[in-house]
């Protein structure tokens, strides 16, 4: 079994380093600089004496010091020679951006891949990939693209797809998910999903694990590792290649054997993992599990909801019910408070709270949210920002910030999960974009979980309760 | 039955007009000015001689000319007096922002509502609402909020919720949906969903109808009208109050009796309408049906897909299969062209096309999209923009525009539906937002249908084929 302590090496050579900003050989090296990798960095370039201001070496063998970790960005023809040099240098792991192996469907390429594995194993070198983007570990100063987020946190994501790793990192970052590590591991020739899940199960800094998997190299090992991992922390699995066309596509992508969709679904369930069906669902659950954390005790299914107009109140109730959550009536305690503060409204307003009923009535949605947080009848909360209404009013930007600030203050003090609902800033209008992004950034900076629709909020709360509801802590 | 020709009046009085920009009495009047209403406009204000530069009158009775249509923004106490004045003036319709009637759950308010209806009927005045935002008809110069979109088109949307009307208009506008009319009709006291669907069935300018309905005032009339409407054009229904908590919420919102969810689902199906379960689904189908229009002939279920990396290719195949669409292999004709233009790749690349396989291979995803459009084996197309990859490259903005321009050129010439997939610009980074919004605006301005995820693209294509597939034209 490959030694995954190598994922945090103290010296790295980038073989195929390049000054051309439109090449991966540039990006890997640039990331080591930009993300602040603390160890030794050795660019390897056949001719250039220097790349990105760092002294370069014509070959790996020419590097003077010890090299623990190699990032290979060279074409596949040179790969066996590289392994030979790595073996002599005592290299412990090679990450292979290098691709065009078994995924091409060609016998000579598959044969080269087998040879590569055999030689690496003989030399005790772990292989990551081939055909992968590799590590993103901002806390260790490693990444594969200079524009990837620096946010640190307790999420981990492993994926057979490089593009989907990029997409997940970018779109979860803007929602506040920080990473202990992400890894695009391509063809999983040597380091497999099983090794990685096993490793992540034991990493205390990791609180939630996401994975995009096209096929398992070794079904038994995979399930054992997944069971360990899912027993220790939420494990969210996006299985690619569920359909026959998808499976065909997975073969040409990572040479993965996708397997039967039903078998996978049953196996994931049995292992205690959470299966998702899209990248959006995956991101929603990274947000939910990282930002809500583990509940302090038992967690029930009663939802209190505020914000948005009457249509949103109805949609919130329907969405929660669809997910098996309950929307109890307002309690006598809350009704008594409302009767005092809003005598015109107390017998009209319900749960979910229709914000438009409250207008001018002496009590705000935020105030009712606070009442719900203090009331044991409510386990989970939904706070609709309702920005589309606010943005039609004068001084809309300030109003929105005021409202969201109040929500953020309440949210920071809450020990119950709150799903804030704030739609996408999908507008060519700059003021709108600034207002909505500003509001979201404010919530995210307060460590709060934001969902773009009430349906996705309700679904995420349900998955959270499904996982944590009956678990002993 | 109310005469809905009154929805395009030639003279309008805004009773309760106001110069305070933070009031609906301001917004209605401002819209008549800003949206360019061509007829007579009469602000009515108890004291002010002028509102927003227009001569104002102390009461409706004081207005000198004829008034066809009244927008009422006064409190409910004055409503019977207003109806009396309206009757004397020969007013044909009153749109009531005025609320706090039966939706409050109070008997005196419900009694006032009944009295209102009786007096209006006696005077031959149609009532829109109460408790509604009313008309948005940019082609006729009418709206209820100055920031609502001006885009004209062939969609219609009717809704019992004012906020959701605003949200649907804003978020469908940025995706290219233009409106013949939208109407928030609140409590449906007089003008009901049945009248409106009947009216829209006959409106030739309307090609797709969306509706958010909490309850039907008259089940039989509703189903008859829906059947007529759905027989003439796609009718997309978002039913609010499917759950008991949602139904309870609907009562306090519009006093609607929501009815059994199963009965509704069966009835909608039987009427030939398309039921959606969220605002996002509703918007996706307005995009699909308006922008793709009716197909010229039979339309099958075979999807050709390009763009994005390997993970996206797999996800595209899975999503299409989940929706009952087929992902056929590339045809011999296309393979022959690929063999000529990309001899390194022709036997590796498949459908969906994995963009990362194509790198440097002599053929682009756009070129393969064109081959698919020309090949009768493909009925429907998905084009993943893959912006997250592009935006990590140098000159990313220009590259993205170049790629999207090429897609737009191809899309404009296509007589097959193409779903373009371009994620939300949900980033606090201004360059990213500009690039993604610029790309989307370019596609939208070319009249093309853009979806934020491949799952939503596949679902929308399926609903399109379900509706048009077996229909004679």
Interface residues (C-beta under 8 A of the other chain):
Chain A: X21 X22 X27 X104 X105 X106 X145 X146 X147 X159 X160 X161 X162 X163 X164 X166 X167 X170 X171 X174 X212 X214 X240 X241 X242 X243 X244 X245 X246 X248 X249 X250 X252 X253 X254 X277 X278 X279 X280 X308 X309 X310 X311 X312 X313 X314 X315 X316 X317 X318 X319 X320 X321 X322 X326 X327 X329 X347 X348 X349 X350 X351 X352 X354 X356 X357 X386 X388 X389 X391 X392 X393 X394 X423 X424 X425 X426 X427 X428 X433 X437 X438 X440 X441 X452 X453 X455
Chain B: X21 X22 X27 X103 X104 X105 X106 X145 X146 X147 X159 X160 X161 X162 X163 X164 X166 X167 X170 X171 X174 X212 X214 X240 X241 X242 X243 X244 X245 X246 X248 X249 X250 X252 X253 X254 X277 X278 X279 X280 X308 X309 X310 X311 X312 X313 X314 X315 X316 X317 X318 X319 X320 X321 X322 X326 X327 X329 X347 X348 X349 X350 X351 X352 X354 X356 X357 X386 X388 X389 X391 X392 X393 X394 X423 X424 X425 X426 X427 X428 X433 X437 X438 X440 X441 X452 X453 X455
